[in-house]
């Protein structure tokens, strides 16, 4: 008989059995399935197939069965039920769309639909019968579009499907009408050639709770599975439901009878366990969703048994390798020569080994209970046998001591007496040995330094009328003093102290500065008048406190333009006027008011004692103050007042216009041509402005008010 795996993958056609067929219900609002399949691209031939059942409540709109590609002319593949309940294919553009007549799809009824693209010509089929055709030479699907969607079109619009969809197939070939008719009523058990994506929809529990069933399997072998989006997955809508009773489910491969002799329990390929001799029927599902049924003539082999008693220390490994550390009865399982389990009953007695932990301290060496000698500190294990034959383990935490050696470095003044009373009067290395009662000696090694009295000179400065020495003595007069202390060797040290008593100074000064002053120490910048405090050190290291009274002077550099003259705002100071265009001082102009005689830009230099500053430059056009009568009465500016935009009439020939504010600043400049000119000055700040006109005929000035 053929091997079972071979039987499962043999394709023997489409057989109709009583297995339960399922489909997917789309709510017509936002349900859709997104797959990972790119689709047939370019102008290549293709075929789309599906079983559909339009909902009785679906609106008379276009309903998308499937789509992929890009939302551009000739770039998408929208296979749909149109508003007239025919079917159609839309790719968007000339020679890219075809459709059928109306009323071919009946709501609430299962219908097989198909689309074929064959060398630039499209064909539409309903229940295997051609229902429409047309020119699709403009179809050219790019590789950059959206992957295949079921129940919704690609981006650019929304035409959700309302109803049931089942058995979606995408082919990379143009099927004939006879091929569509021959295969539409049954599922494939193994994928034929050129079937690129194949969705049977046989998932979930019909109308049950399917919240975890969100994957639509691709049975083409190309693993282009789909993911459910927005489905409720509970109840009779927006969920897995029963499919068409006319669509045959995946065909079942029926095998013969296998004869098997094996130990029990025996696991059938379907996962069912059997324990006795007999004939059993079993069914498994292949990777393509097809069932395979066959019979098994099964002979059960018995499991042999055995038993024995054993006593062990601490633990025991059974024949199977299992470890037991407590007394009791255990069943150990072994595989015999037939592959069956041998059941061995073990009556086990466990005796415990003993553990004794002790801490010892010994001088130089230690003799253990087993006769071992240890000469170093550490943890040692000695094993003795108990009356049961088990081990008694003695753990010794051992500390080994030895002669105590103390290395002592000491200092003494004139002489030193050792531990045992020896008197040492010169620096030397000396050793004393003291015998203890533990068998270990205490050995003292001395490094003795004998010192003598010495002297030292020191000096000190007191800044507050007194000086305190390192020994704590206080002196308030300049002079020489003697202090005696003990040095590090315990000997006297004589210190000759030279004391100088200094004092802190207080100085009060005043100063007048321009805007800011740096303090004498350089630590502060003072920019306000009044008293300020600073400290600088004297040559003795004492503090010299300075109190400075500051007068801060400032100066106003504001300049205004009045009746053709520039006037400095600051009164009673020295004045100079600067020509900003040349950088030179205007000779002879030293008054507060300056009336320029030439067009230009000018600034005021104002000096007031410690302060000198320069104003910003201001543009002045003195010629604008002169009115030449021969064009003054010819020019009119209106409206006046104005909100910014004005009309000018009476201009004869090319005329230069300059608009100045009351400060003489130029705010607008233009060259005018023609008798009437419109000027856009908006936005223009409120105020009075001088419109200065200059042409070959003369000069004129008009005052204009901006509101």
Secondary structure by P-SEA (a helix, b strand, c coil): cccaaaaaaccccccccccbbbbbbbcccbbbbbbccccccccccbbbbbbbbbbccccccbbbcccccccccccbbbbcccccccccccccccccbbbbbcccccccbbbbbbccccccbbbbbcccccccccccccbbbbccccccccccccccccccccbbbcbbbbbcccccaaaaaaccccccccccccccbbbccccccccccccccccccccccccbbbbbccccccccccccccccccccccbbbbbcbbbbbbcccccccccccccccbbbbbbbbcccbbbbbbccbbbbbbbbbbccccccccccccccccccccbbbbbbbbbccccbbbbbbbbbbbbbbbbbbbbbbbcccccccccccccccbbbbbbbbccccccbbbbbbbbbbccccccccccccccccccccccccccbbbbbbbbccccbbbbbbbbbbbbbbbccccccccccccccccccccccccbbbbbbbbccccbbbbbbbbbbbbbbbbbbbcccccccccccccccccccccbbbbbbbccccbbbbbbbbbbbbbbbcbbbbcccbbbbccccbbbbbbccccccccccccccbbbbcccccbbbbbbcccccccccbbbbcccccccccccccccccccccccccccccccccbbbbbbbcccccccccccccccbbbbbcccccbbbbbbccccccbbbbbbbbcc
